[in-house]
Amino acid sequence: MPFVSTNGIRLSYQRAGRGEPVLLIMGSGAAGRVWTLHQTPALHRAGYETIVVDNRGIAPSDVPPGDYALADLVADTRGLVEALGIGPCRLVGTSMGSMIAQELALESPELVRSAVLIATRARSDAARRALAAADRVLRESGVRLPDAYRAARTVVEMLSPATLNDEAAIGGWLEVFEMSGGDDVAPGQQTVEPAGDRREALRGVTVPCRAIAFADDLVCPPHLVAEVADAIPDCDLVEIPGCGHLGNLERPDAVNTAIVEFFAKN
């Protein structure tokens, strides 16, 4: 797997397909290869080259000690785009990856042609701040939750009721999360949050964007995604029903259609 040296670290990435480049930026605690399950094949069929990256904190990219700031990951991504010479390129981000994408579009519009912002937000509301604070207290306590408990909690937080109530499907999801060892994955990423309320700043984004919300998302609920769409001048909003925070895995066909349709026009 190739690497790029940027912002004092090495990032691993993978390029595939032919056509105009699309950089896909994953969310917290997940490897770039998650995109290859559903999104990169759809983009290849639509005639695009894809670049997926493992953000800092996800091996084989470097895993610097300590907490990371959103600005760190934005600088990493800017350096990757510059080093690969792919700008201005299209971006797809989800969750933390969307926050990286919207900040990159704001700071370096010359590197970004357009962006799809999946399950994004411009701020943390009271409920999300409370959850983040509780997670921090748990991490700092040194307590490690049993894998089975963590998996059950994760599926409830990340998936839609439609999936939770599907007894044929939920067993596979539980197994995946139990095997993932999530408490030890990218601990530095777990502190990445918007730097305050970014709604006013995002009014300065000049590239076309599409925000995608998932109706049952508890982590980045639709009202927070809608705030991003409202703030960015040239940004529309698509809400996809029947999926939670991992909507790109729960409803991949709907997500892929929303991405490809937008890029065909932008």
C-alpha positions in Angstrom: 0.0 0.0 0.0 1.5 3.4 -1.0 2.1 6.2 1.5 2.2 10.0 1.4 4.2 12.0 3.9 2.2 15.1 5.0 1.9 17.3 8.0 4.7 15.4 9.8 3.1 11.9 9.4 2.6 9.2 6.8 -0.8 8.4 5.4 -1.7 5.2 3.6 -4.0 5.4 0.6 -5.3 3.3 -2.2 -6.2 4.4 -5.8 -8.5 2.5 -8.1 -10.6 3.0 -11.2 -10.2 5.5 -14.0 -11.6 9.0 -14.6 -11.8 12.2 -12.6 -10.6 11.7 -9.0 -12.9 11.3 -5.9 -11.3 11.3 -2.5 -13.3 9.4 0.1 -12.7 10.3 3.8 -13.9 7.9 6.5 -15.3 8.7 9.9 -13.8 8.1 13.4 -12.4 4.7 14.2 -12.8 3.2 10.7 -10.4 2.3 7.9 -10.7 3.7 4.4 -11.4 0.2 3.1 -14.9 0.5 4.5 -15.7 2.6 1.4 -14.7 -0.3 -0.9 -17.7 -2.4 0.2 -20.2 -0.3 -1.6 -19.2 3.2 -2.5 -16.0 2.8 -4.6 -17.5 0.1 -6.9 -20.5 2.5 -7.6 -18.1 5.4 -8.4 -16.0 3.2 -10.7 -19.1 2.2 -12.6 -20.0 5.9 -13.0 -16.5 6.6 -14.5 -14.5 8.0 -11.6 -11.2 7.2 -10.1 -11.3 6.7 -6.3 -8.8 7.4 -3.6 -9.5 6.1 -0.1 -7.2 7.1 2.8 -6.6 5.8 6.3 -6.8 8.9 8.5 -4.1 9.5 11.2 -4.8 7.0 14.0 -5.7 4.2 11.6 -2.9 1.8 10.8 -1.0 1.4 8.5 -1.1 5.2 8.6 0.8 6.7 11.5 -0.8 6.7 14.9 0.7 9.6 16.8 0.1 9.6 20.6 -2.4 11.9 22.3 -5.6 13.5 21.2 -6.2 14.8 17.7 -7.9 18.0 16.6 -10.1 18.5 13.6 -7.5 20.9 12.2 -4.8 18.2 12.3 -6.9 15.9 10.0 -7.8 18.8 7.7 -4.1 19.6 7.3 -3.3 15.9 6.7 -6.0 15.7 4.0 -4.8 19.0 2.3 -1.3 17.6 2.2 -2.5 14.4 0.6 -4.5 16.1 -2.1 -1.4 18.4 -2.9 1.0 15.5 -2.8 -1.0 13.3 -5.2 -1.7 16.3 -7.5 -5.5 15.5 -7.7 -6.9 18.9 -6.9 -9.4 20.3 -7.5 -11.1 17.0 -6.8 -14.5 15.8 -5.6 -14.8 14.8 -1.9 -17.0 12.3 -0.1 -16.9 12.2 3.7 -18.9 10.6 6.4 -19.2 11.8 10.0 -15.8 13.0 11.0 -14.7 12.7 7.4 -17.5 15.1 6.4 -16.3 17.6 8.9 -12.8 17.3 7.4 -14.2 17.8 3.9 -16.3 20.9 4.7 -13.4 22.5 6.5 -11.0 21.7 3.6 -13.6 23.2 1.2 -13.7 26.3 3.3 -9.9 26.8 3.7 -8.7 25.5 0.3 -11.4 25.8 -2.3 -8.8 25.6 -5.0 -8.3 21.9 -4.1 -12.0 21.0 -4.0 -14.4 20.8 -7.0 -17.4 19.7 -5.0 -18.2 17.7 -1.9 -20.8 15.2 -0.5 -21.1 15.5 3.2 -22.7 12.4 4.8 -23.9 12.5 8.4 -22.1 15.7 9.0 -22.6 18.5 11.5 -21.3 22.0 12.2 -21.6 21.9 16.0 -22.4 19.6 18.9 -25.8 20.0 20.6 -26.5 19.3 24.2 -27.2 15.6 23.8 -24.1 15.0 21.7 -21.9 17.0 24.1 -23.2 14.9 27.0 -22.4 11.7 25.1 -18.9 12.8 24.2 -18.2 13.9 27.8 -19.5 10.5 29.1 -17.2 8.7 26.6 -14.2 10.7 27.7 -14.9 10.0 31.4 -15.1 6.3 30.6 -11.8 6.3 28.6 -10.0 8.3 31.3 -11.2 5.8 33.9 -9.2 3.0 32.3 -12.3 0.7 32.4 -12.5 -1.6 29.3 -16.0 -2.7 28.5 -16.5 -6.3 27.5 -16.6 -6.8 23.8 -20.1 -8.2 23.8 -21.5 -5.2 25.8 -19.7 -2.7 23.5 -21.0 -4.5 20.4 -24.6 -4.4 21.7 -24.3 -0.7 22.6 -22.8 0.1 19.2 -25.5 -1.4 17.1 -28.2 0.4 19.1 -26.3 3.7 18.6 -25.3 3.3 15.0 -28.1 1.4 13.2 -31.7 2.0 12.4 -34.7 0.3 14.1 -35.3 -1.5 10.8 -32.0 -3.3 11.1 -32.2 -3.8 14.9 -35.5 -5.5 14.5 -34.3 -7.8 11.6 -33.3 -10.9 13.5 -31.7 -12.4 10.4 -29.4 -9.4 10.0 -28.6 -8.2 13.5 -26.6 -11.2 14.4 -24.0 -10.5 11.7 -23.7 -6.8 12.8 -23.2 -7.9 16.4 -20.5 -10.3 15.4 -18.7 -7.6 13.3 -18.7 -5.1 16.1 -17.7 -7.6 18.7 -14.7 -8.7 16.7 -13.6 -5.1 15.9 -12.1 -4.3 19.3 -13.3 -0.7 18.9 -12.1 0.6 22.3 -8.5 0.3 21.1 -9.0 1.7 17.6 -7.8 5.3 16.9 -8.1 6.6 20.5 -6.7 10.0 19.3 -9.7 10.4 16.9 -12.2 10.1 19.7 -11.7 13.7 20.7 -12.2 15.2 17.2 -15.1 17.7 17.3 -16.0 20.9 15.5 -14.1 23.9 16.9 -17.2 25.5 18.4 -20.2 26.4 16.3 -19.0 26.5 12.6 -22.3 27.5 11.0 -21.3 31.1 10.4 -17.9 30.1 9.1 -19.4 27.6 6.7 -21.3 30.4 5.0 -17.9 31.0 3.3 -17.8 27.7 1.5 -17.9 28.5 -2.2 -17.9 25.0 -3.8 -21.1 23.0 -4.5 -22.0 20.6 -1.7 -24.7 18.0 -1.0 -25.5 17.0 2.6 -26.9 13.6 3.2 -28.8 12.9 6.4 -30.0 9.5 7.7 -33.5 9.6 9.3 -32.6 7.4 12.3 -29.1 8.8 12.9 -28.5 9.3 16.7 -24.9 10.5 16.3 -25.4 13.2 13.6 -29.2 13.5 13.5 -31.0 15.1 10.6 -31.5 18.5 12.3 -27.7 18.9 12.6 -27.1 17.8 9.0 -29.7 20.3 7.9 -27.9 23.1 9.7 -24.8 22.4 7.5 -27.0 22.5 4.4 -28.5 25.7 5.5 -25.2 27.4 6.2 -23.3 26.5 3.0 -24.6 28.7 0.2 -24.7 26.1 -2.6 -25.7 23.0 -0.7 -28.7 20.8 -1.0 -30.0 18.2 1.5 -31.0 14.6 0.9 -32.5 12.6 3.8 -32.5 8.9 3.4 -35.1 6.9 5.5 -34.6 3.6 7.3 -31.0 3.9 8.3 -28.9 5.1 11.2 -25.4 6.6 11.4 -24.0 3.8 9.2 -26.4 4.5 6.4 -23.7 4.1 3.8 -23.7 0.4 4.8 -27.4 0.0 5.7 -28.8 1.7 2.6 -25.8 1.7 0.2 -27.8 1.9 -3.0 -29.7 5.0 -1.9 -26.4 6.6 -0.8 -24.6 5.7 -3.9 -27.4 7.1 -6.1 -27.3 10.4 -4.2 -23.5 10.7 -4.6 -23.3 9.8 -8.3 -26.3 12.0 -9.2 -24.7 15.0 -7.5 -21.3 14.5 -9.0 -22.8 14.2 -12.5 -24.0 17.8 -12.1 -21.0 19.1 -10.1 
